[in-house]
Amino acid sequence: MTDGHATDEHTTDGRTPDECAVNERVTDGGATDAYTTLDVGSAPREPSASSGTMHVDLIEELGCTEMRPKVWHLSPGDAMSYHRQTEQEEFYYVLSGPARMKIEGELMDVPEGTALRIPPETSRQVLNDTAENGDGDGSEGEHGEEHVWLIIGAPPVPDDGRAAAE
């Protein structure tokens, strides 16, 4: 390690530091801190088991244990399931948009750079109801473009979501 930056020999999973790496540094007190970095753009996307929506599972990629972060890529016409959680509150952040979301049955435009916190019992759905040809539903903003969200759930309980009535 040089000047706080990891070198290839500190990568534990064979990837270059630009892709994903577990890095270690020794603090002034002699303790070892570890952190993981990831180039999200080069990470594999996979479809959600419930909605088929493409996402990058940061839980697996970064080795998260106390939260469930994922980056979701919604192409025109894509929608995640309309759901609520049992225990998890969720943090939503629009990385690329503007985007659309349904909360408690109400559709809303969510500008790029907007963050939302939604408690477990609130029904929600992230969707891209724009058309590829630019003929959207009249919602504000650009039509026919991919919407990208960072969504983090905590605590990290598996399969916490359940269908919500529309």
C-alpha positions, 0 to 999 in steps of 0.5 A: 500500500502506498499513500493509503491506496491499495496495490494489486497484492492487497486484492484478495479476490483476484480482481484489480483495485479498479474492479473490486478489492478488499483493502487493508491499512494499518492505523497510527495505533497499529490496528488494521482497518479493512474496506472494500471497493468496487467499480459498479459499472464493471460489476455483473448485472443479474435479474431479480428473482421476483420482477426480472429487473436487472441489478448489481448485488452489492451485498455479494460484491462488497461482502456487506453484513449489516445492510442490503445495498443494490444498484437497480437498472430499470429500462423503459417498461421495467417495474419492481414488484409493488411491495412492503417490508416486514422489518427493513426500512429502505433508502432509495437514491436516484443515481440517474433519472429523473425516475418514477416511484409509486408510494401508497398508490400515488405515482410520483416523479423523483428527480436525479439526486433525490434520496428517500427513506421508506419505513417497512410498512409503507407500500412502494414500487420503483418503475420506469413507465416511459416508452423507448420511443419517447412517448411516455405517460406524460410524466415530467422529465426525459422519456425512454431512458434507463433509470438507475437507483441505489437502494439499501435495506436495513437490517439485512434480513433476507426475503423481507418483502411481501406483496402489497395490495394496489 
